[in-house]
Amino acid sequence: MKNLGFLSFGHWAPERGSAVQTASDALLQSIDLAVAAEELGLDGAYFRVHHFARQLASPFPLLAAIGAKTSKIEIGTGVIDMRYENPLYMAEDAGAADLIAGGRLQLGLSRGSPEQVIDGWRHFGYQPAEGEDGSDMARHHAQVFLQQLKGRGFAQPNPRPMFPNPPGLLRLEPHSEGLIDRIWWGSGSNATAEWAAMMGMNLQSSTLKDDETGEPFHVQQAKQIRAYRAAWKAAGHTREPRVSVSRSIFALVNDMDRMYFGQGGKDSDQIGMIDQTRSIFGRGYADTPDRLIDQLKKDEAIAEADTLLLTVPNMLGVEYNVHVLETILNEVAPALGWR
């Protein structure tokens, strides 16, 4: 494990006990947590994207704001649901946010997860082509987005433009050189991991995937990563790809930790059905630092990945989440090979 980051869903709820009462709280506290994480020495600040929910949604204003207030930390998503995206407008947004951040964006894309509403992307004006489904549409949008990130001209210029044009066909602006190598695909199966490799995208694998072999989650995820790397090599790409996995990991070092997470993590994986597909949900971890180290060393997927994203309980507030991250950073991560 070379890189350690956090992943926040950006929940907010006007309920007793919530430190994040409003959407404004969720956004501003996300910025504060990213700034604090950089000060701790964490490598990445990643944010989930959900629509029609009291969670973070449109990511680029948040990513740009974090980019303007930090200088080193990677800033990413995990993941943007490409069923909802206009890939050309997204390329402009991504280019602008990446330039503000000085080339630190790490954008995770995917088909997305089960939604709050039925076919929410239809309300955004999108529908799959005849004979295709939402997954096909998401992959098509992602391919168009990647094409735009290459920065090649494709649009015929007006012969009487308002402002002078460079010669040749015009591309979308602003263009951020190198962003195309920092695009990730959130994969829930071996097949989509292999497709991501073929497309030249890095791989994000979360705590959920298709149950393809009946083996423990971390074993299946490790096999998915190895399949991805084999497909990457077969595709002939020249750069080294990156792979991240996410986990819920809490070190119990004080009374507050024990109050919130003292029941321990999930001791075993869970099986369920998502969109008529048998899925496996990876276990969580909550224990003393020394016991966590022993447990996490047995996680084959963490060993295979170069990046570990820690899911954070953002509704407990910035101060407590800084404590969570700092404890893992100092008392657990070095034993797992971080730096």
C-alpha positions, 0 to 999 in steps of 0.5 A: 500500500503506497497511498492512503486516503479517505472516502466521504459520502457527504451525508447530511441530515437535520436530525438530533446528534448530526454534526452535519445538518444541512447541505452547506454543512456537508460541503464546507465540512468536506473542504475542512476535512480535506485541508486537515487531511493534507496537514496530517500527511494523508495522500487523498481526499475522495468523495462519493456522488449521489443524486436525489439524496441528502449527500454530495452530488455535483462534484466539481464545485467542491473539487475546485474549492478543495483544490484552491485551498490545498496544495499537495493532496490528491482530490478525487471521486468514488464515483461519478455516475456516468448515466447522469453526465453530459460528457462534453460539459463534464470535460470542461468542468473537469479541466477547469477543476484540475487546472485550479488544483494544479493537476491533482484530480483523480476522477472515479467514474462508474455506472453508479449504484442503486438510486433513490428514485427510479431511473433518475438519469431520465430526469436529467434528459438521458436514456439508453439507445435502443437495445441498451441499458443504463450500464451501456449508456454509462460506458458510452458516456465514459468513452466520449469523456475520455476522448475529449480528455485527449485534447484533440480538435473536432469542431469546425470553427466559425469562419467569422468568429467573435475572437481569433481561433487557433488553426484547425479544428477546435477542442473543448477548453480549458484542457488539462494535460495529463488528466486522462491518466488520472481517470478511474473506473469503479468496477463491481465485477471482473469483466468491468475491471478488464474493460476498464483496463482496455480503456486505459483507466485506473481501477477503483474497487469498493466494499461491494462486488458481484459474488462470482466464485463464492469465496471471501470478499477480499479473495474475490477482490484480489482476483479481480485486481489481478485480472485487471492487471493482466488485461492492462498488460495485454492491452499494451499500455505503457504507464503503470496503472493504479488500483484502489480499494476502500474499507471501513476501518476504525481503531479503538483508542479512546472512550468515544471510539468505543462508544461509536464502534465498540461493537466491532466491525462486521466479522464476516462478509454479507451476501445480498441481491442488487439489480437481480445480481448476487452481490457480496459486501466486504466486512468492516474492521473496528478493533485496537490498533495491534489487532487491526494490523493483524486482521488487515495483513490477511486482507489479500486485496489491500495487499494487491492494491496501491491505494487504500481509501478509508470510508469516514463517518462524516456526520460525526463532524470534522474534528472526530474524523480527523482523529479517526484518520490520524489514528489509522495514519500513525498507528496502523498504516505504517505496519501495512507498508505505507511509506 
